[in-house]
């Protein structure tokens, strides 16, 4: 997995966070691909996760594309959410 935080000079926190790459799913132990973009300037989150099934086909297991959740943003826990967590449903 590769992650990147973008921030403006002089600002204490990031305005855009991007994470992308391949991994092994924690719940099924299958190969998985994940792409996450959190854009605080545009109040937008895109999160897409696919897992490889027994036949080798990639199947979407999580897809989220919409506004940020203000409760998580205030708590500063946005990037810590994981697929399968109750908070990410």
C-alpha positions in Angstrom: 0.0 0.0 0.0 1.1 3.5 -0.8 -0.2 6.5 1.1 0.2 10.2 0.4 -0.9 13.2 2.5 -1.1 16.6 0.8 -1.0 19.8 2.9 -0.6 23.5 2.3 2.5 25.2 3.5 2.0 26.6 7.0 -1.2 24.5 7.6 -1.0 22.0 10.5 -3.1 19.2 8.9 -3.5 17.6 5.5 -6.3 18.6 3.0 -6.1 15.4 0.8 -5.2 11.8 1.7 -4.7 9.1 -1.0 -4.0 5.4 -0.3 -3.8 2.8 -3.1 -2.4 -0.6 -3.6 -2.7 -4.3 -3.1 -3.0 -6.2 0.1 -4.2 -9.4 1.7 -7.7 -9.1 3.2 -7.7 -9.5 7.0 -11.1 -11.2 7.1 -10.8 -13.7 4.2 -7.0 -13.9 3.6 -7.6 -13.3 -0.1 -5.7 -10.9 -2.4 -7.4 -7.5 -2.4 -7.0 -4.1 -4.1 -7.9 -0.8 -2.4 -8.2 2.8 -3.5 -9.0 5.5 -1.0 -9.2 9.3 -1.5 -10.2 11.7 1.2 -10.5 15.3 0.0 -11.3 17.8 2.8 -11.4 20.8 0.5 -14.2 19.3 -1.6 -15.8 17.4 1.4 -15.6 14.2 -0.5 -14.5 10.6 0.1 -14.0 7.8 -2.5 -13.2 4.3 -1.2 -13.2 1.2 -3.4 -12.1 -2.3 -2.4 -12.1 -5.5 -4.5 -11.2 -9.1 -3.5 -10.2 -12.0 -5.7 -12.6 -14.9 -5.4 -11.8 -18.6 -5.8 -12.1 -18.4 -9.6 -9.6 -15.5 -9.8 -12.2 -12.9 -10.6 -12.1 -9.5 -8.9 -15.3 -8.8 -6.9 -16.2 -5.5 -5.3 -16.6 -5.9 -1.5 -16.9 -2.2 -0.5 -17.7 1.0 -2.5 -18.2 4.4 -1.0 -18.4 7.7 -3.0 -19.9 10.7 -1.3 -19.6 13.4 1.3 -17.4 13.1 4.4 -18.9 12.2 7.7 -18.6 15.3 9.9 -18.5 13.3 13.2 -15.4 11.3 12.1 -13.8 14.4 10.6 -14.0 16.3 13.8 -12.6 13.4 15.7 -9.6 13.2 13.3 -10.2 9.5 12.7 -11.1 9.6 9.0 -8.1 7.7 7.6 -8.2 5.1 10.4 -11.4 3.4 9.2 -11.0 0.0 7.7 -13.2 -2.2 5.5 -15.3 -4.3 7.7 -15.4 -1.9 10.6 -18.9 -1.1 11.8 -18.1 2.6 11.3 -17.3 2.1 7.6 -20.7 0.6 6.6 
